[in-house]
Amino acid sequence: EEEQQQQEQEGHHMASSLPWMRYLFAKIRTSFSTGLKSYQVGQITGKEFRDKLWKDVFQERLTIFRTVKGEEMEPTFSRQGETLLVRKLPSPSSRSIFVGDVVVTKDPLDPKKELVRRVAAVEGEEMVSTDENDQPFILEEGQCWVLCDNESISPKDATDSRSFGPLLMRNIVGRAIYCSRSSFDHGHVTNSEEAMRQDSPILAFELDIDELSRNTKT
């Protein structure tokens, strides 16, 4: 009986430490990806890359704050405005971006601006238009198709892939994982099942409701 209790305690300890291990792994992977990009373009040396890797692991957050407002993403987000907790994705690809994810991306028509849109298709998928004059096509490697959530907005008025075409994944800044309208009105952003699994340890360690509320524009 004592042996069984000890095994149960060890199992509980391993289960409780799993989120922390997943969070640490995510930090290492993100720090490595960010540092490697800077190293490859000659912004930092090999030694600076190694120093930055461990500095970022222990000091940098995996999340940033962004604001979304307007009618494009209704009813998911209020047109009056909400603050988003966004998981940074320094090397976005089909391994980290999935259909159903709400992403923050640079506006292809104006890179100084950012858009919040939902991924509707990723590389390798065939796109078929409702307009018979448009030819079907396959999304190429590194591309995705993003749309507004507000279905009442016509294609010609929507600033999404229906107007600017396929989005290059490298333009994606991150994935929205939590939203706040006020200190008492907040909750998880519904993304793909795989994304929510990957993001759960980041939420566990970096979601601070009070901090998010302070950043909320009311």
N, C-alpha and C positions, 0 to 999 in steps of 0.2 A: 504493500500500500504506500509506503514512504517513497519507493522507487517510482511508482506511478505519479505521485504528487510532484516529485522532482521533474519528471518528464513533462508534466503539464506546465510547470513553472517555466521550464526551458522553452517550451513551445510558445508560451505567452510572451516571453522575452523576445524571441525571434520575430514573432508577429508584430510586436510593438516597435521593433527597431527597423522593420522593413521599409516604412515610409521614409525614415531618415536616410537609409541607404539609397533609396531611389532618388531622393532629393539631392544627395551628395553626388550621385552619378550624373544627374541632370546638370548640376553646376559644373562639374569637370568637363562634360561633353560640350556645354555651351562656351565655357572659357577657352577650351582648346580650339573650337571652331572660330571664335572671334579672333583669337591671337594668330591663328594660322592664316586667316585672310589678310591681316595686317603684315605678317611676315612675307607672304607671297608677293605682295605689291611693293615690298621694300620699305615699308613704313617703320619697321622695327628689326633689330638684329636677332640672331638666334638666342643670345643671352637674354635680351629684353623679352623675347617670346616666352622663355621659361619663367622669368620673373613675373611677367604679366599673368601667366597661367595660374600660378598659385595665389597671387594677389587677388585676382578676380574670384577665385574659388571661395576665398574667405571674406571678401569685402563687398563684392558686387551682388546686386539682386538680380533675379531672373525675370522680374516684372517691372513694368512702367505704367504710368497713368495716361489715359487719353480721354477726350471728351467726344461724345457723339450727339448730334442734334439734327433736327430736320425730319421730314416725312419719309425719306427714302427707306429707313429701316423699321418703320412702324409695321406691325404692332410690337415687334421685339423690343424696341427702344422708343421712349417718348420723344416726340418732336421738340419738346421744351428743353431737352438735354439730359444726358446721364454721364456719369463718370465710369470709365471702364478700367478694370485691372487687366493688363495685357501681358501675356507671356511672350518675352522676346524670342524670336526665331532667327538667329544670325545666318543660318544656311538653310532656308526653306526649300523643301523638295517634296516629292510624292511620298517620302518616308516620314514626313512630319506634318504635312498638310493633307487633309482628307475632305471628301465631299460632306457637306453639312457644317463645316467649320466657319465661324464668324471671324474674319481676319481684318487687321488694319494694314492697309497697303498705300504706297505712294500712288497718287493720281497719275496715270499714264499721260493725261492731257496737260497736267501741271504738276511736275515733281515736287514743287514747294508745298503742295497740299497733300493731305491724307484722306483716304476714304475708308469707311467701314462697310464691308460687304460680306455676303455668304458664298462660300465655294459651292458651285453647282456641278462642276465636272473637273477632272484632272487629266493630265497627259495620257494619251492612248485611247481616250474615249471619243466616240463619233458624235459630232454635233449636227443635228438635223433641224432646220428652220421650219416654222409654220408657213413661211412664204415660199411658194413653189418656185419662185425665180432664184432662190438662193440654193447653191449647191452644198450638199453635205461635205464635211471635212473632219479630219482627225486632229485632235489637239496634239501638238508636237511635244517633245521632251522639254521639261521646264516650263510648260504652259498650264494654265488653269482657266476656268470660266467662272466669273463671279457675277452675282446678281443682287439687286435690292430685295429686301424682304417684302416691301410694300407692293403687292400685286396690282394695285389700282393705278400705279404709275405706268404710262405708256412707254414702249421701247424708245421712242424718239426723245422722250423727256428724261429718261433714266441715265444717270452717269454710271454705267456698268458695262459689262462685256457686250451688251447689245448695241452700245454706241462706240466703244473703243476696241472691241474685239478681244481676243485672248489676252490674258494678263500673264506677264512673265513672273514666275514665282519669286525670282530674286527681288522683286519690288515689294514683297510682303515684309512688313515690319514685325508682326507678331499675331497672336491669336487672343481674342477677347475671352476671358475665362470667368469674370465676375463683373457685375454692374451695380450701380447705386444711383437712385434718384434722390434719396435723402437718407438721414441717419436711421430711419425706421422702414425704408422701402428699398430693399436690395436683395440680390440673389444670384445664383449661378447662371451663366450664359450656357444655353443648350448648344453643344457642339456634337461632332460625331462621337460615337461610343469610344473609339480608339483614342481620340484626342482627349476626352474627359478622363480616360484611364491614365494617359501620360501626364496630364496636368494635375491630377489629384495630389501628389506630394508637394507640388509648388504651392497650391492653394493651402495645404495644411500648414506650411511654414511661412508663407509670405502674405497671406490675407490678414489684414488688420482693418476691421470694420471702422474703427475710430479714425484711422488715417485716411481710409477711402472716403469717409464722410466729410473730412476736412477739405478734401480735394474736389468734392462735389459742388458744382455750380448750381445754386438754387435761386 
